[in-house]
Amino acid sequence: MRNWLIGAAFLAVVACKQEKKEDPVKEAVEEVSQEVAAPNWEVLFDGSSFDAWHYYNGGAVTEPWKIEDGAMVFYPSKERNGESYNLVTNKEYTNFLLQLEWKVVEGANSGIFYGVKEIEKFGQPYQTGPEIQVLDDENHPDAKNGTSHQAGALYDMVSPSEKTVNPIGEWNTVELLVNHNTNQGYVIQNGVKVVEFPVHGDAWDEMIANSKFKGWEGFGTYQTGKIGLQDHGDQVAYRNIRIKEL
């Protein structure tokens, strides 16, 4: 019996090695899938569908958003007719760690929102949700309006401590922490923590009062809300989006 078990185990190992040798692409895909779907992480975009998203105050995601090479890509229409194509998650989140990658074309602008409330009286995600700036710092005019408008900033409130954004056409990684239990928030861009901020309380209220959002009804007041991706009228791409609730 012992010899039979050893032989069976050996054959299983050989078969496994042969399968990996014969199909290395399958092996690589499986490894990536296992990493993306790691324990406690919820995949918001795996490169194949918009199932976790919809248009803000709207329906299912269609053009001008497309899926190409594992990324969601926004192609702005020349004739917009006043329509917006901001995306928001189907679910709401309070305390979380969000990870994603973004890439823009020359002169492009977009943003990552959190704490977004989807209410009819608010026409845009930015009316309630604070924004992490996504921008071509070199060519978009908003970058000249102060460092709090540059890539990685908590828009118009906290400037990045240093410039870490990659050149146009390259992917940038972002990790956003929002934790109301500890009153902590941060942004890590391309491996460097560039922004830290409180997420509620007197210090948070003061930050809003010193920004363009002073007096905006609902801005930054919702501790529970949706994640959003901004249509700012420019081509932008996002991929590998996942979130872990804390």
QUITA-V533616 format. One record per helix or strand of 3 or more residues. SS is the DSSP state (helix for helix, strand for strand). FROM is the first residue (numbers start at 1). LEN is the number of residues. If there is no record, write none. Layout:
SS_FROM_LEN / SS_FROM_LEN
This chain:
helix_2_21 / helix_24_13 / strand_42_4 / strand_53_3 / strand_65_4 / strand_71_4 / strand_87_3 / strand_96_9 / strand_109_8 / helix_125_3 / strand_130_6 / helix_141_5 / helix_147_3 / strand_172_8 / strand_184_6 / strand_192_6 / helix_201_9 / strand_225_5 / strand_236_10
